[in-house]
Amino acid sequence: MKLGKWIGALALAVGLSMPAASQAEDLTEVSVALSWLRNGQYAPLLAADSLGYFKDEGLKLKLLDGGPGKNTISFVGVGQADFGIDSSVFVFRSRLAETPVDISAVGAILQNGPYGYITLTEPGAPKPTPQDMVGKKIGIQSDGEVFLQGLARLNNLDYKSFDIQVVQGGIEPLMTGQVDFFSGWVTNQPYQFELEAAKPDAPENLKNKTWQAVVLSEVAVASYGDVIFARTELLKEKPDLVRKVMRALARGMEATLKDPEAAAKLVTEYPDQSDDFNRVIWRLKKGQNDLMVSDDTRKNGLLWMDLDRWVKHQEFYKEAGLISRIEDPKVFVTNEFNAGIKSPN
């Protein structure tokens, strides 16, 4: 059944079962801090809310938007939010900080991080490799040196062989030829290129071109993206709440994977969400949905996490001198609350 029909059936069921008094009074508010402004990146969460999956669990979802100057770890650490969603590196680095924050990861929405080095190629060209970056102009943001150094180290390349240029977060330097590779998220910046390349008056250097990427998770260190976490204390005190949130989110992921068009429509209509439909559906179909799925999610359930991957990700940062030790992930990573909803084949 398509999600559009599910929505109608769900609304009818809710209407028939709703008592005279407002059901909202019986819902428990649960807050989730986002790493950025609400947009298609959080499609499974927004779709889950729109489809009533949180309400099915007796919960009312409250979102705390991220953005410049906002920190999901702080929101969760001081109790302003029950849960947070951010990259896995922030989870373990916050625990290993001089003033540690006792948080634990309960699931990974993206089974691989979307960060990589985007380049323009001819259609049908071979997938680029780290070796193809040697001698080329590499555009990175001010905090991107550690990733490029790690890529060089793990692929036996001379870091000095890269012509590094510090750029902003937009993909324009790649489109204008200022750089040959541009660091960014494969689920974000290439959208702007595709829009410009599709225009009748597109610059000659963009016409009949496509984009490909050297993805860090594939060639250097595998890492999780968009990890959902909470205070370790919350896991102990309110395990049922954690299970309910995880089940609602997993159902939202399942719905997004089964019918991305319907999910994109829900996301577009979600209050204060910034992406239009075309951008949301592009995110989902151009990589985000694929990143939610892995052998682990097919076998064990969406949001599943492998502890060994957490060890290797910490090793990457320790070798870079950014953390002093590696913490056993058994202390702060758990699949105990996984709903067991397996990703569709």
Order of alpha helices (4+ residues) and beta strands (2+ residues): alpha-beta-alpha-alpha-beta-alpha-beta-alpha-beta-beta-beta-alpha-beta-alpha-beta-alpha-beta-alpha-beta-alpha-alpha-alpha-alpha-alpha-alpha
